Amino acid sequence: MSTPRKKIALIILGGTVLIEDSPEKNAVITGRDVTPWLNKIPEVNIIAEVEPFFILGEKETEVNIDHWIKAGKIVANHIREFDGFIVAHHTSSLLYGACAFSFMLQNLPKPVVFTGSQIPVNLGQEANKKLFKKYKGLGIKANLINAIQVASHGPAEVSIIFGNKLVRANQAIKEKGLNINLFDAPAPAVLGNIDFGIKIEDQNIKKARVPFAFKPDFEKKVSVVSLYQEESSDLLEWVTNKKPKGLVIQMQQSSLSQSQIKKITELQKSIALVVHTTNPFIKKERPNLLIVDYMTPEATLMKFMWALGRTKNMKEIKKILEQGIAKEIGEEA
């Protein structure tokens, strides 16, 4: 008796270019392109029964939080109907979208895997065309086939597959330049590899112990400022004059100057504010500031937006940020 094929939902938010040649003819530009595009990948429906859900094409506006919530609703509304979910996404903001999913879709009972194409729909200059032809296999075709394996047999959490490496979405790091394995992660957040089949790192898998919950609570009015030199203090003032609901300060230096500390301390009296850094000593030096050094920048921003959507109380926000929700905190057991 043959095993029934898995039923997989494919949510399209961009990142659909198949090959370097004629990218516009080998991508999903509008909803009408979805069926002919899938027909160019006959392997897909051999592996599983794939049902597409179109949200954004290649030439439409950049993906934003509203699109992620819409995509998250598709998962939540069809969680019993499908065996797994794939999100095709542009690489530019994929990490943010995948992190948002991990906080929005809690205690997942099914796999949700992000993938896409590194090839832009408009290659532009001849030099770009030659560059992408040099790095073969950067289109979505192989990634999508691997993603179907993950959605069919992979871990029930939000993950990313590019090339053959499967990583936890909210601990993922994007590699620089063109790379088949575009995303990496610390060893405990590597969930598996795909060669001729899928090999899962069982010791790294998060097991849901409570029911699935859809919590699309995001505060959209959050600004991000990179502090890299003394003059950045003026930028802080300019941003706060825009009256955002929250502010994430990303430190690009090893320490804060006295004037920066004074400005940040003053700002946090009137605005929800966190400082993200990779320097573990800053937190000990400045206990009066809410400093995050235990998550990626993308996870910090999306979790902060999610926390602000639930409460404006900074003590509660601090508690939420420090609590592991979707195994987003490094070295979390």
N, C-alpha and C positions, 0 to 999 in steps of 0.2 A: 504494500500500500504506500503510495507516494505521500510525502509530507506536503501539506498545503503551503503555498507561498505566503510569505509575510505581507501584510498590508502596510504601506509606508506613505505618509503624507509629506509632500515636498512643497515647502513655503518659499516663494520666490521674492527676494528683496534686492535683486541685482547679482553681480558676480557670476554671470552665466555664459561668458565667452568660452567657446569650445576649443578653438584653435587659433594660431597666430594669423593664418591666411584669411582674409576677408572677415574680420571679426564681427562687423555689423550683420553679415548674413549668417553668422553662426552664434547668435545670441538672442535673448528674449528682450525685444525692444518694447513691444506692447503685449497685451494679453492674448492677442490673436497668434502670436509667435510660439506660444507654449507647446502646442501639439506637434507642429513640424520640428521644433527644436528637440523635443523628446524622441521623435522618430529617428533623429540622427544618432541616437545612443541606444541601439536595439538591445544592448546588453542589460540595460536597466530593467526592462520588464521580463527578462529571463530570470533575474535574481529575485525580484519581488514585484508585487502589484503596487504601482506607484500612482498616487492621485495628486495632481498639482493644485496649489492655491496661489494665485497670482496677486501680488500686492504692488510691487514696483518693477518697472523695466529699467534697462541700462541708461536711458537718456533722461529719466525723470529726476526730480529733486533728490538731494542727498537724504539718506535714511535718517530719521529722527525718532525721538522717544514715542511719538504717536504711532509710527509704523511698527515699532517693537511691541507696543501694547496690542495693536491689532493682530500681529502675528502670534503673540502670546495667547490671545483669546481663541485663536484657531486651535492651538494645542489644548487649551483648557476645555473647549467645547467638544473636542473630538478625542479626548484622552482614552476613552473606552473603545473607540471605533478602530483605531490604528495600533499597530505593534510598535511603531516608532515614528519619529519626526526628523526631517532634514530641513535646515534653513540655508538656502543659497544666498550669499551676502557679499557685497563689495568688501575688499580687504581693508580699505581705509578706516572704516569705523566698526569692523567686525568684532573686535575685542570688546568695545563698549556695548554693542548689542547682545553679545553672548553673556557678558557679565549681568546686564539688565535681566536677561532671561533667568539666570541662576537665582536671582532674588525674587523675581516675580512668580516663578513656577517652583514652588517649594515642595519637597518630598515627592519628587517625580516617580511614578511607577513605570515609566517608559523612557527609552533613550531619546534625547533631543541633541542632534549633532549639527554644528555649523560647518560649512565649507564654502568654496567659491572658486573663482578664477583670478589669477594675478594679471591677466591680460586686459587692459582697458579697451572699451569698445571702439575708441578712436585712438589709434596708435600714433597718429600725427606724423612727426618727422621720420624721414627714411632711416635715421640713426636708431630710432626706437624700434622700427620694424626689424632691423638687423639684430638688435639686442635680444628681442624676444625669440627670434628664430634660432639664435645661438643657444638659448636656454629652453630646450624642448620640454613639453609636458607640463607647462604652467597653466594650461586651460583647465576647465572644470571637469572634463570627461572622466579622467582617472580618479579625481577627488570624489566625484559623485558616486562612482561605482563603489569606492571604498566606504563612503558615507552610508550607502545602502546596507552594506555589511554591518556597520556599527549600529544603525537604526534597527536592524533585524536581530542582532545578537549581542549588542554592546551593553555597557552599564547604563542604568536608569538615572542619568544625571545630564547636565548640559556640558557638552564636550566640543572639541574642535578637531577636525581631521584635515590636514593638508599633507600630501605625500603619504607616507605610511605610518606617521606618528600620531597617536591619539592622545590628546592632553585635556586636562580639566580646564574648562573655559575661564574661570575666574582666577586661575593662577598662571594663565598662559602669558608668554612673552613673544612679541613679534620680532623675528630676525630681521636684520638690515639687508637691503638689497634683494636680489632675486634668488629664491631658494625653494627647491621642491618641498622640503619640510619647513614651511614658512613660520610655523609656530612651535615653540619649545616650552618647557616648564620644568620646575625642580623635580627631582626624581620621584618624590611621593605623589606628585600630580601628573605623572605620566601613566595613563590608564591602559595603554596597550600599543601593539604594533600590528600592521597588516602586511603580510608577505603573500603567500599563496592562500592564506586563510587569516582569520583574526585571532590574535593571541592577547588575552586580557590579563593585566596585572591585578589579580584578585585582591591582593593585600592593600591596594590603593583605592579600592572602590568604596563609595559612600552608600551605606544601606539605609533606606528610609524606614523609620520606625513609627511614624505617625501618618495620618491620611494626607493625600495630595491637597494642596491649597493654591489658589490663584490670587495673588496679591499685587495688582498693578498700581501700587501707591507711590507715584514718583512726583516730586516737586521739580517742575521744569525750569524754574527761574533760579538756576545755580550758575555762578560764574567760576572760571578757573584762571588763576594768575600764576605765571612762572617767575619765581624770584631767583635772579642770577647775579644781581649786582646791587649796589646801594641805591642807584637811581630807580630801581623797581618800586620803591616806596611810593613814588609819585603815581605809578600805575595802580597801586592798591587804592589810592584815594579816588582816582578816576573811575575805577570799576565800582567802588562802593557808592559813588554818586548816582550810579544807574539803579540803585536800590534793589539788588538781587535778594532773594530769600535766603540764599546760602552762598558761601565762598570757599573754594578749595585753593589753598596756596601750595604750589608744587615747588619745593626747594631744589634748586639746581646747584647749590653750593654746600660746603661742609658745615657751615654754621650761620647763625643769624647775627647781624650787627645790632648794636644797642638801639639805633634809631628804628630798625625794622621791628625789633621786639616791642618797643614802645608803641609803634603804630598798630601792630597786630593785637596787642593787649587792649588798646583803645577800641579797635574795631569790634572785637568779640563781645563788647558790652552791648552792641546794637545789632549784631548780625550773627547768624549761625556760621561758624567758621572752623575749618580743620586745616592742619598743616600736614602735607604728605612729604616724607623724606625717606631716603634709604640709609641715613646716618643714625644708627641705634643710640648714639650718645646724646643727641638733641633732646630726646624724650626725658632723660634723666636730668638734664640741665634746666629744662623749662617745664616743670610739672604743672604750671598754671595754664599751659596751652594744650589744646586737644591735638596731639600729634599722632599720626598714623605712620608706623614704620613696618607694619606686618602684612600689608597687602600691596598688590600692584597699583599703579596710578589709575588704571581703568576701573578696577574693582572698587577702589576707594571712592572715586567720583560717583559711580552708579549706586553703590551702597549708601552713600551720603544722601543722594537724591531720593533714594527709596526710604531711608530713615526720616528725612524731612517731610516726606509725603504722609508719614504716620504720626509724627509729633514735631512740635517746634521747641520742646523742652530740651535744652542742651544736655542735661544729666541723662535723660532718656536716650538721646541721640548717641552720647558717648557709650552708654550701655549696649545699644544695638550694634554700634561699630565694633566694639570689642568682643561681641558674642559671635561665635561661628554659626552661620546660618546655612551656608551651602558649601562648606569645606573650602572657603575662600581664603582662610588665614593660613599662611605658610607654616609647614611642619605640624599642622593640626592633626591630631590622631583620629 
